[in-house]
Structures are given as C-alpha cells and as structure tokens.
Amino acid sequence: MSQWTAVCSLTQILPATGVCALVNGQQIAIFRPRDDEQLWALSNIDPFAEASVLSRGIIAEHQQSLWVASPLKKQRFRLSDGLCMEDESRSIATFPVRVTAGQVEVCA
C-alpha cells in the first residue's frame, strides 16, 4: 500500500537540481526545476547503466517538456511520466510528490 512520506523541506532542494531519497525501500529522485513548488519524482535508477544516478542529472526543456539527462550515458527521461526519449522500452517509474507545510512528501 502506498503512503505519503515526508523526505525533506522544500528549501533543501535548490532550484534546477535534484535530490535522492529512500522511500519505502526505493531510491527516488526528486527534481525542482524552477524557483517554485513544482516538483517531480522519478526512480533514481538509470536503466541503461543500472546505477543510482538520475538525481544528479541535468534538467533541460525540450519541446515544452522538462527532462533529466542521466549523468552517465546521457539518455533523457521526461519528468512528467518517466518516458525515455531514446528508448521508450526503458522508461522509468514516476511517483506523486507534493509540498505540505513546507515539507516535500512522496507517495510510494
């Protein structure tokens, strides 16, 4: 059963960066693309390199969607749904994320 878990305060995620949190045994990358409360949460595991690195990827915009590029092999994953731009069969899981009273919460 999924539940909301507080992982950090919003101020601990700098704009244009990501952080990794362990939520119910899963490594989840949480991204804050801009200086607002809009957040995205994806699996932190790069399916091409099988490494826990996506939270350290670079956030970019392409065709009016936000993407994160893996720091290892540079494949891009759309923040909204985890779609892999280069290979849709390697898309990754996404998770609901919200800010409640200044705390970032992920449902996993």
Beta strands, then each sheet from edge to edge (+ up, - down):
strand 1: 4-9
strand 2: 17-23
strand 3: 26-32
strand 4: 40-43
strand 5: 45-46
strand 6: 51-52
strand 7: 58-62
strand 8: 65-69
strand 9: 76-78
strand 10: 94-95
strand 11: 97-100
strand 12: 103-107
sheet 1: 1+ 12- 11+
sheet 2: 2+ 3- 4+ 10-
sheet 3: 5+ 6-
sheet 4: 7+ 8- 9+
end
